[in-house]
Amino acid sequence: MAFYQKQVNQVINASIDEVWDFISSPKNLKEITPEYMGFDITSQDTPEKVYPGLVITYKVKPIAGIKTTWVTEITQVKDKVYFVDEQRVGPYKIWHHQHFISPIENGSVLMKDIISYSPPFGFLGSIANSILIKKKLSEIFDYRRIAMEKRFPPKV
């Protein structure tokens, strides 16, 4: 089984409270996900904030425009510090995503994501990762970086 990790860091020009309020609301996921992914939350009565045990269902087109169901569970939350989501149903064999935030100088916030994943299909998944999945994840996080900069523009 192939196993990969990706880490993404971003400095956000906002307070810890502003960043936490935004990233801890499942309803804001669509805003930071590329439109071509067709991301839609299908869970009923999605809460305003994540909490341990929260299960969120989505429809998404991660690869080749094929719509699939993705189910994640929020397994851990420490208010204004981090939360973790893990895939329960979806395109990966394993998906574990840690979202960390911490205050830094000038009143900004460092947001750090650590994504640990394993593609399906054994060695074919390894090949898919090297030619497609790695690139797609980078595109998604590049989009998110730009979306967060629009949401929290630099202070002048």
RAKAVEN-V572098 format. One record per residue. N is the residue number from 1. RES is the residue in one small letter. D_LAST is the distance of its C-alpha to the last C-alpha in Angstrom with 2 decimals. Layout:
# RAKAVEN-V572098
n: [N	N]
res: [RES	RES]
d_last: [D_LAST	D_LAST]
This chain:
# RAKAVEN-V572098
n: [1	2	3	4	5	6	7	8	9	10	11	12	13	14	15	16	17	18	19	20	21	22	23	24	25	26	27	28	29	30	31	32	33	34	35	36	37	38	39	40	41	42	43	44	45	46	47	48	49	50	51	52	53	54	55	56	57	58	59	60	61	62	63	64	65	66	67	68	69	70	71	72	73	74	75	76	77	78	79	80	81	82	83	84	85	86	87	88	89	90	91	92	93	94	95	96	97	98	99	100	101	102	103	104	105	106	107	108	109	110	111	112	113	114	115	116	117	118	119	120	121	122	123	124	125	126	127	128	129	130	131	132	133	134	135	136	137	138	139	140	141	142	143	144	145	146	147	148	149	150	151	152	153	154	155	156]
res: [m	a	f	y	q	k	q	v	n	q	v	i	n	a	s	i	d	e	v	w	d	f	i	s	s	p	k	n	l	k	e	i	t	p	e	y	m	g	f	d	i	t	s	q	d	t	p	e	k	v	y	p	g	l	v	i	t	y	k	v	k	p	i	a	g	i	k	t	t	w	v	t	e	i	t	q	v	k	d	k	v	y	f	v	d	e	q	r	v	g	p	y	k	i	w	h	h	q	h	f	i	s	p	i	e	n	g	s	v	l	m	k	d	i	i	s	y	s	p	p	f	g	f	l	g	s	i	a	n	s	i	l	i	k	k	k	l	s	e	i	f	d	y	r	r	i	a	m	e	k	r	f	p	p	k	v]
d_last: [48.32	45.21	42.20	38.64	35.30	31.80	28.76	25.20	22.13	18.53	15.41	13.62	10.23	12.09	14.79	18.32	19.61	17.38	18.23	21.86	22.28	21.30	23.23	26.22	26.98	29.41	28.61	25.21	26.97	27.66	24.00	23.43	26.86	27.67	29.54	32.52	33.33	34.47	33.13	34.59	35.15	38.84	39.14	40.25	38.31	35.31	33.85	30.30	29.98	31.70	34.57	37.20	39.89	37.86	39.24	37.20	38.89	37.29	38.49	36.76	37.66	36.73	39.01	40.86	39.90	42.41	41.45	42.12	41.87	39.59	40.05	37.86	38.32	35.69	37.67	35.46	32.55	31.02	28.55	24.92	26.27	28.01	30.33	32.88	34.31	37.62	39.34	42.65	43.54	41.97	41.84	41.66	44.41	41.84	38.17	36.38	32.58	30.78	27.21	25.63	22.35	21.47	18.70	17.32	15.34	11.89	12.82	12.86	16.16	18.59	20.62	23.95	26.67	30.21	32.50	36.20	38.47	41.87	42.74	46.07	49.20	49.65	49.69	48.77	45.56	44.90	45.38	43.16	40.42	40.62	40.63	38.65	37.23	35.06	33.52	33.06	31.30	28.87	28.23	27.67	25.16	23.35	23.16	21.96	19.14	17.90	18.61	16.65	13.53	14.11	14.81	11.82	9.00	6.35	3.79	0.00]
